[in-house]
Structures are given as structure tokens and as C-alpha cells.
Amino acid sequence: MSQADPTPLFAGVRVIPVLTIADAASAAPLARALVAGGLKVLEITLRTGAALAAVRAIAREVPEALVGVGTLTAAAEIEPAIAAGARYLVSPGTPPALADALARANVPALPGCATVSEAMALAARGFPVLKFFPAEASGGVAWLEAVAAPLPDIRFCPTGGINAGNAGNYLALENVVAVGGSWVAPKDALAAKDFGRIERLARAAALLGPMEK
């Protein structure tokens, strides 16, 4: 069975903030700043103990945000993420057991890949959009350009090493639906609760503009 196509989630979206939140109390103000800046699709990484509480806070207090959970590395993490309010799931890599579990999930998933073989295996399981990670370290724009012809039906959301300076190079590619990056919510701005700065960075990222696919 084919996985739900996550492409509709990205309608009009080019940049997905990848957020590592250590203080759940900051989650809703952060989400409001990003949404106000034009970035409504957010990814919360499971890299801190506050991650699921942050997802719950955003789902409850900022309903206009579409929040997903990333850095999923085990099948056991899927149900708690969905229960917390995740509207989509993202993994950095996808061993077979995790791919099976993501395929059974009742929300869309972007399973991670870094090679052509991994991309082909995931596409064969029914995943139409894949996370390409770590993008810059795995070949970046050149890799995506190279696979476009032999893998014409696979689309990617590259993440890893992407920033305001190189995001446009990725977004110019026909097989890229959006990019993920942490530059719109820098660690120092989060620590200082400088949500005004984060909103300004989000506005700049949103100006990259939607791209018809």
C-alpha cells in the first residue's frame, strides 16, 4: 500500500524550519513567530526531552501551524509522536523495520535516504517524497540533479547543511518540494527568546516564494 502523499502539506511552502527545542515553554511563542513570518510547516526534532511536550504545546496553542516530528529513529517513537499532535513524520535514515512502521502510520512520512539504492527501496515501498539527508555532505545539489533523470518520479526534501545562502540552489530543482533548515531559528535567538529576530528570519526565508511543481 502506498504511503499518504505528503506533498499537499507543502502547498505554498518552500522552507521547513527544523527545530530543536529544549524548553517546551518556548514552543508556542516560537511557532507563532514562524507562522507570522510565513512559515507554517514546522518540524520538531526528537533530540531533547522537551520535544513531545513542545509538539503538544504547538498543536494546542498554535493550530494554524502544521507540526511534524523529525529525527525518528525507531518504530516505537511513531505512536507517541502522533499522539502528541504530529501531522507528519520524518526520519534521518530508514532501516527496513522503520520503513515498515512508517508505511503503516496514519499520517504522511518523509523517510530519510542518502543514496540512490535507499531512494529506490523507499519509493518501491510507496513513499513518494523522501528526506535527503545529510544533503550537503551526501552530494547536495549535484546529487539531486544527477538522480532526476533515472528517478523521475521521486521527489525530495533535502535537509542538512542548508542555509539562507544555498537554499535557493536546491529550490531551483524540479525534484525538490521544499528544504528543511535550522537557520531560521538560531540557537542563540532561541536561548534569548528573541522571537522578533526569528520572525524576521522566517520572513526572509518565506520570500523565496512558492514554486509550482
ZADO-1210 file (C-alpha; in nm, 4 decimals, padded with zeros to 6 digits):
<atoms>
<atom x="00.0000" y="00.0000" z="00.0000" code="MET" pos="1"/>
<atom x="00.1272" y="00.3442" z="-00.0885" code="SER" pos="2"/>
<atom x="00.2007" y="00.5862" z="00.1901" code="GLN" pos="3"/>
<atom x="-00.0043" y="00.9044" z="00.2090" code="ALA" pos="4"/>
<atom x="00.1459" y="01.1668" z="-00.0200" code="ASP" pos="5"/>
<atom x="00.2841" y="01.4487" z="00.1968" code="PRO" pos="6"/>
<atom x="00.3067" y="01.6912" z="-00.0970" code="THR" pos="7"/>
<atom x="-00.0236" y="01.8684" z="-00.0113" code="PRO" pos="8"/>
<atom x="00.1246" y="01.9586" z="00.3256" code="LEU" pos="9"/>
<atom x="00.3833" y="02.1695" z="00.1451" code="PHE" pos="10"/>
<atom x="00.1425" y="02.3688" z="-00.0710" code="ALA" pos="11"/>
<atom x="00.2915" y="02.7160" z="-00.0948" code="GLY" pos="12"/>
<atom x="00.5781" y="02.6176" z="00.1374" code="VAL" pos="13"/>
<atom x="00.9423" y="02.6226" z="00.0370" code="ARG" pos="14"/>
<atom x="01.1237" y="02.6215" z="00.3710" code="VAL" pos="15"/>
<atom x="01.0512" y="02.3975" z="00.6691" code="ILE" pos="16"/>
<atom x="01.2133" y="02.5110" z="00.9946" code="PRO" pos="17"/>
<atom x="01.3874" y="02.2199" z="01.1657" code="VAL" pos="18"/>
<atom x="01.3598" y="02.2980" z="01.5359" code="LEU" pos="19"/>
<atom x="01.5415" y="02.1564" z="01.8371" code="THR" pos="20"/>
<atom x="01.3512" y="02.2827" z="02.1406" code="ILE" pos="21"/>
<atom x="01.4981" y="02.2408" z="02.4881" code="ALA" pos="22"/>
<atom x="01.2282" y="02.4409" z="02.6711" code="ASP" pos="23"/>
<atom x="00.8692" y="02.3463" z="02.5917" code="ALA" pos="24"/>
<atom x="00.7519" y="02.6834" z="02.7245" code="ALA" pos="25"/>
<atom x="00.9200" y="02.8440" z="02.4228" code="SER" pos="26"/>
<atom x="00.7438" y="02.6197" z="02.1713" code="ALA" pos="27"/>
<atom x="00.4221" y="02.8148" z="02.1194" code="ALA" pos="28"/>
<atom x="00.5868" y="03.1608" z="02.1012" code="PRO" pos="29"/>
<atom x="00.8409" y="03.0180" z="01.8581" code="LEU" pos="30"/>
<atom x="00.5701" y="02.8658" z="01.6408" code="ALA" pos="31"/>
<atom x="00.3734" y="03.1919" z="01.6415" code="ARG" pos="32"/>
<atom x="00.6815" y="03.3838" z="01.5270" code="ALA" pos="33"/>
<atom x="00.7495" y="03.1397" z="01.2449" code="LEU" pos="34"/>
<atom x="00.3879" y="03.1374" z="01.1289" code="VAL" pos="35"/>
<atom x="00.3766" y="03.5181" z="01.1443" code="ALA" pos="36"/>
<atom x="00.6867" y="03.5177" z="00.9246" code="GLY" pos="37"/>
<atom x="00.5156" y="03.2973" z="00.6692" code="GLY" pos="38"/>
<atom x="00.6461" y="02.9520" z="00.7640" code="LEU" pos="39"/>
<atom x="00.3550" y="02.7379" z="00.8784" code="LYS" pos="40"/>
<atom x="00.5012" y="02.3876" z="00.8377" code="VAL" pos="41"/>
<atom x="00.7371" y="02.3062" z="01.1244" code="LEU" pos="42"/>
<atom x="00.9494" y="02.0048" z="01.2155" code="GLU" pos="43"/>
<atom x="01.0310" y="01.9381" z="01.5808" code="ILE" pos="44"/>
<atom x="01.3272" y="01.7062" z="01.6265" code="THR" pos="45"/>
<atom x="01.3311" y="01.4334" z="01.8891" code="LEU" pos="46"/>
<atom x="01.6692" y="01.5482" z="02.0159" code="ARG" pos="47"/>
<atom x="01.5599" y="01.6800" z="02.3541" code="THR" pos="48"/>
<atom x="01.3453" y="01.5581" z="02.6383" code="GLY" pos="49"/>
<atom x="01.1100" y="01.8500" z="02.5775" code="ALA" pos="50"/>
<atom x="01.0355" y="01.7607" z="02.2144" code="ALA" pos="51"/>
<atom x="00.6979" y="01.5905" z="02.2550" code="LEU" pos="52"/>
<atom x="00.5812" y="01.8484" z="02.5085" code="ALA" pos="53"/>
<atom x="00.6753" y="02.1132" z="02.2528" code="ALA" pos="54"/>
<atom x="00.4706" y="01.9352" z="01.9862" code="VAL" pos="55"/>
<atom x="00.1719" y="01.9171" z="02.2210" code="ARG" pos="56"/>
<atom x="00.2018" y="02.2873" z="02.3026" code="ALA" pos="57"/>
<atom x="00.2137" y="02.3903" z="01.9381" code="ILE" pos="58"/>
<atom x="-00.0732" y="02.1603" z="01.8379" code="ALA" pos="59"/>
<atom x="-00.2839" y="02.3018" z="02.1222" code="ARG" pos="60"/>
<atom x="-00.1914" y="02.6692" z="02.1154" code="GLU" pos="61"/>
<atom x="-00.0955" y="02.7398" z="01.7525" code="VAL" pos="62"/>
<atom x="-00.3487" y="02.5443" z="01.5451" code="PRO" pos="63"/>
<atom x="-00.2558" y="02.7358" z="01.2304" code="GLU" pos="64"/>
<atom x="00.0869" y="02.5679" z="01.2409" code="ALA" pos="65"/>
<atom x="00.1308" y="02.2272" z="01.0835" code="LEU" pos="66"/>
<atom x="00.3723" y="02.0486" z="01.3121" code="VAL" pos="67"/>
<atom x="00.5658" y="01.7335" z="01.2347" code="GLY" pos="68"/>
<atom x="00.8140" y="01.5234" z="01.4282" code="VAL" pos="69"/>
<atom x="01.1611" y="01.4506" z="01.2973" code="GLY" pos="70"/>
<atom x="01.4697" y="01.2555" z="01.3926" code="THR" pos="71"/>
<atom x="01.2536" y="00.9461" z="01.4319" code="LEU" pos="72"/>
<atom x="01.4938" y="00.6552" z="01.4569" code="THR" pos="73"/>
<atom x="01.2757" y="00.3747" z="01.5966" code="ALA" pos="74"/>
<atom x="00.9277" y="00.2414" z="01.5320" code="ALA" pos="75"/>
<atom x="00.8404" y="00.2842" z="01.8999" code="ALA" pos="76"/>
<atom x="00.8657" y="00.6630" z="01.8594" code="GLU" pos="77"/>
<atom x="00.5896" y="00.6862" z="01.5994" code="ILE" pos="78"/>
<atom x="00.2764" y="00.6475" z="01.8117" code="GLU" pos="79"/>
<atom x="00.3894" y="00.8899" z="02.0848" code="PRO" pos="80"/>
<atom x="00.4693" y="01.1453" z="01.8147" code="ALA" pos="81"/>
<atom x="00.1259" y="01.1117" z="01.6552" code="ILE" pos="82"/>
<atom x="-00.0443" y="01.1179" z="01.9955" code="ALA" pos="83"/>
<atom x="00.1366" y="01.4438" z="02.0732" code="ALA" pos="84"/>
<atom x="-00.0084" y="01.6019" z="01.7607" code="GLY" pos="85"/>
<atom x="00.2367" y="01.5272" z="01.4791" code="ALA" pos="86"/>
<atom x="00.0766" y="01.5777" z="01.1387" code="ARG" pos="87"/>
<atom x="00.3689" y="01.4179" z="00.9579" code="TYR" pos="88"/>
<atom x="00.6836" y="01.2187" z="01.0429" code="LEU" pos="89"/>
<atom x="01.0456" y="01.2477" z="00.9304" code="VAL" pos="90"/>
<atom x="01.3394" y="01.0103" z="00.9757" code="SER" pos="91"/>
<atom x="01.7090" y="01.0823" z="00.9119" code="PRO" pos="92"/>
<atom x="01.7610" y="00.7341" z="00.7699" code="GLY" pos="93"/>
<atom x="01.5284" y="00.4416" z="00.7198" code="THR" pos="94"/>
<atom x="01.6264" y="00.0831" z="00.8016" code="PRO" pos="95"/>
<atom x="01.3690" y="-00.1760" z="00.6903" code="PRO" pos="96"/>
<atom x="01.1867" y="-00.2096" z="01.0235" code="ALA" pos="97"/>
<atom x="01.1401" y="00.1649" z="01.0484" code="LEU" pos="98"/>
<atom x="01.0267" y="00.1859" z="00.6863" code="ALA" pos="99"/>
<atom x="00.7624" y="-00.0786" z="00.7579" code="ASP" pos="100"/>
<atom x="00.6391" y="00.1113" z="01.0619" code="ALA" pos="101"/>
<atom x="00.6276" y="00.4444" z="00.8787" code="LEU" pos="102"/>
<atom x="00.4336" y="00.2820" z="00.5953" code="ALA" pos="103"/>
<atom x="00.1714" y="00.1702" z="00.8489" code="ARG" pos="104"/>
<atom x="00.1439" y="00.5108" z="01.0151" code="ALA" pos="105"/>
<atom x="-00.1800" y="00.7036" z="00.9652" code="ASN" pos="106"/>
<atom x="-00.0007" y="01.0305" z="00.8868" code="VAL" pos="107"/>
<atom x="00.2346" y="01.1051" z="00.5952" code="PRO" pos="108"/>
<atom x="00.6050" y="01.0338" z="00.6358" code="ALA" pos="109"/>
<atom x="00.9252" y="01.1577" z="00.4794" code="LEU" pos="110"/>
<atom x="01.1704" y="00.8717" z="00.5304" code="PRO" pos="111"/>
<atom x="01.5352" y="00.9644" z="00.5075" code="GLY" pos="112"/>
<atom x="01.7782" y="00.8484" z="00.2410" code="CYS" pos="113"/>
<atom x="02.1314" y="00.9365" z="00.1325" code="ALA" pos="114"/>
<atom x="02.1918" y="00.7025" z="-00.1629" code="THR" pos="115"/>
<atom x="02.0234" y="00.6028" z="-00.4883" code="VAL" pos="116"/>
<atom x="01.9653" y="00.2489" z="-00.3622" code="SER" pos="117"/>
<atom x="01.7969" y="00.3776" z="-00.0468" code="GLU" pos="118"/>
<atom x="01.5792" y="00.6123" z="-00.2506" code="ALA" pos="119"/>
<atom x="01.4741" y="00.3336" z="-00.4853" code="MET" pos="120"/>
<atom x="01.3924" y="00.0980" z="-00.1979" code="ALA" pos="121"/>
<atom x="01.1767" y="00.3583" z="-00.0248" code="LEU" pos="122"/>
<atom x="00.9987" y="00.4536" z="-00.3449" code="ALA" pos="123"/>
<atom x="00.9244" y="00.0845" z="-00.4032" code="ALA" pos="124"/>
<atom x="00.7579" y="00.0770" z="-00.0599" code="ARG" pos="125"/>
<atom x="00.5244" y="00.3520" z="-00.1721" code="GLY" pos="126"/>
<atom x="00.6854" y="00.6677" z="-00.0343" code="PHE" pos="127"/>
<atom x="00.6547" y="00.9456" z="-00.2954" code="PRO" pos="128"/>
<atom x="00.8598" y="01.2113" z="-00.1146" code="VAL" pos="129"/>
<atom x="01.1858" y="01.1407" z="00.0681" code="LEU" pos="130"/>
<atom x="01.4073" y="01.3344" z="00.3005" code="LYS" pos="131"/>
<atom x="01.7569" y="01.3659" z="00.1519" code="PHE" pos="132"/>
<atom x="01.9930" y="01.3783" z="00.4495" code="PHE" pos="133"/>
<atom x="02.2567" y="01.4925" z="00.5181" code="PRO" pos="134"/>
<atom x="02.2121" y="01.6828" z="00.1944" code="ALA" pos="135"/>
<atom x="02.5320" y="01.8833" z="00.1654" code="GLU" pos="136"/>
<atom x="02.7535" y="01.6011" z="00.2934" code="ALA" pos="137"/>
<atom x="02.5863" y="01.3487" z="00.0602" code="SER" pos="138"/>
<atom x="02.6348" y="01.5347" z="-00.2667" code="GLY" pos="139"/>
<atom x="02.3909" y="01.8232" z="-00.2349" code="GLY" pos="140"/>
<atom x="02.2517" y="01.9863" z="-00.5463" code="VAL" pos="141"/>
<atom x="02.4773" y="01.7829" z="-00.7764" code="ALA" pos="142"/>
<atom x="02.3376" y="01.4554" z="-00.6372" code="TRP" pos="143"/>
<atom x="01.9794" y="01.5704" z="-00.6789" code="LEU" pos="144"/>
<atom x="02.0476" y="01.6847" z="-01.0349" code="GLU" pos="145"/>
<atom x="02.2108" y="01.3517" z="-01.1152" code="ALA" pos="146"/>
<atom x="01.9200" y="01.1385" z="-00.9897" code="VAL" pos="147"/>
<atom x="01.6461" y="01.3456" z="-01.1532" code="ALA" pos="148"/>
<atom x="01.6592" y="01.1587" z="-01.4841" code="ALA" pos="149"/>
<atom x="01.6925" y="00.7977" z="-01.3590" code="PRO" pos="150"/>
<atom x="01.4460" y="00.8558" z="-01.0716" code="LEU" pos="151"/>
<atom x="01.1918" y="01.0909" z="-01.2306" code="PRO" pos="152"/>
<atom x="00.9034" y="01.0025" z="-01.0001" code="ASP" pos="153"/>
<atom x="01.0841" y="01.0586" z="-00.6691" code="ILE" pos="154"/>
<atom x="01.0782" y="01.3971" z="-00.5029" code="ARG" pos="155"/>
<atom x="01.2909" y="01.5138" z="-00.2137" code="PHE" pos="156"/>
<atom x="01.3024" y="01.7420" z="00.0850" code="CYS" pos="157"/>
<atom x="01.6762" y="01.7961" z="00.1379" code="PRO" pos="158"/>
<atom x="01.7971" y="01.8827" z="00.4875" code="THR" pos="159"/>
<atom x="02.1411" y="01.9087" z="00.6411" code="GLY" pos="160"/>
<atom x="02.3843" y="02.1893" z="00.5753" code="GLY" pos="161"/>
<atom x="02.1207" y="02.4024" z="00.4036" code="ILE" pos="162"/>
<atom x="02.1118" y="02.7709" z="00.4882" code="ASN" pos="163"/>
<atom x="01.9977" y="03.1064" z="00.3557" code="ALA" pos="164"/>
<atom x="02.2966" y="03.1176" z="00.1227" code="GLY" pos="165"/>
<atom x="02.2428" y="02.7874" z="-00.0584" code="ASN" pos="166"/>
<atom x="01.8711" y="02.7142" z="-00.0157" code="ALA" pos="167"/>
<atom x="01.7854" y="02.8774" z="-00.3466" code="GLY" pos="168"/>
<atom x="02.0112" y="02.6358" z="-00.5348" code="ASN" pos="169"/>
<atom x="01.8081" y="02.3446" z="-00.4006" code="TYR" pos="170"/>
<atom x="01.4727" y="02.5122" z="-00.4511" code="LEU" pos="171"/>
<atom x="01.5502" y="02.5666" z="-00.8190" code="ALA" pos="172"/>
<atom x="01.5403" y="02.1892" z="-00.8759" code="LEU" pos="173"/>
<atom x="01.2237" y="02.0282" z="-01.0103" code="GLU" pos="174"/>
<atom x="01.2602" y="01.7220" z="-00.7855" code="ASN" pos="175"/>
<atom x="01.2723" y="01.9294" z="-00.4650" code="VAL" pos="176"/>
<atom x="00.9400" y="02.0071" z="-00.2957" code="VAL" pos="177"/>
<atom x="01.0893" y="02.2085" z="-00.0073" code="ALA" pos="178"/>
<atom x="01.4039" y="02.2334" z="00.2012" code="VAL" pos="179"/>
<atom x="01.4487" y="02.1884" z="00.5733" code="GLY" pos="180"/>
<atom x="01.6834" y="02.4031" z="00.7763" code="GLY" pos="181"/>
<atom x="01.7565" y="02.5343" z="01.1220" code="SER" pos="182"/>
<atom x="01.8883" y="02.8762" z="01.0182" code="TRP" pos="183"/>
<atom x="01.5506" y="03.0452" z="01.0704" code="VAL" pos="184"/>
<atom x="01.5625" y="02.9671" z="01.4444" code="ALA" pos="185"/>
<atom x="01.9282" y="03.0007" z="01.5529" code="PRO" pos="186"/>
<atom x="02.0316" y="02.8602" z="01.8895" code="LYS" pos="187"/>
<atom x="02.1277" y="03.1988" z="02.0251" code="ASP" pos="188"/>
<atom x="01.7944" y="03.3517" z="01.9267" code="ALA" pos="189"/>
<atom x="01.6080" y="03.0645" z="02.0891" code="LEU" pos="190"/>
<atom x="01.8131" y="03.0909" z="02.4065" code="ALA" pos="191"/>
<atom x="01.7459" y="03.4650" z="02.4240" code="ALA" pos="192"/>
<atom x="01.3787" y="03.4149" z="02.3344" code="LYS" pos="193"/>
<atom x="01.4327" y="03.6669" z="02.0564" code="ASP" pos="194"/>
<atom x="01.1194" y="03.5762" z="01.8679" code="PHE" pos="195"/>
<atom x="01.1241" y="03.9057" z="01.6801" code="GLY" pos="196"/>
<atom x="01.4519" y="03.8088" z="01.5166" code="ARG" pos="197"/>
<atom x="01.3150" y="03.4638" z="01.4368" code="ILE" pos="198"/>
<atom x="01.0095" y="03.6174" z="01.2730" code="GLU" pos="199"/>
<atom x="01.2333" y="03.8375" z="01.0586" code="ARG" pos="200"/>
<atom x="01.4421" y="03.5381" z="00.9529" code="LEU" pos="201"/>
<atom x="01.1229" y="03.3497" z="00.8706" code="ALA" pos="202"/>
<atom x="01.0005" y="03.6374" z="00.6556" code="ARG" pos="203"/>
<atom x="01.3261" y="03.6364" z="00.4627" code="ALA" pos="204"/>
<atom x="01.3010" y="03.2593" z="00.4098" code="ALA" pos="205"/>
<atom x="00.9382" y="03.2832" z="00.3028" code="ALA" pos="206"/>
<atom x="01.0353" y="03.5376" z="00.0379" code="LEU" pos="207"/>
<atom x="01.1976" y="03.2544" z="-00.1513" code="LEU" pos="208"/>
<atom x="00.8377" y="03.2099" z="-00.2575" code="GLY" pos="209"/>
<atom x="00.6229" y="02.9132" z="-00.3547" code="PRO" pos="210"/>
<atom x="00.7226" y="02.7229" z="-00.6641" code="MET" pos="211"/>
<atom x="00.4810" y="02.5469" z="-00.8935" code="GLU" pos="212"/>
<atom x="00.5708" y="02.1811" z="-00.9308" code="LYS" pos="213"/>
</atoms>
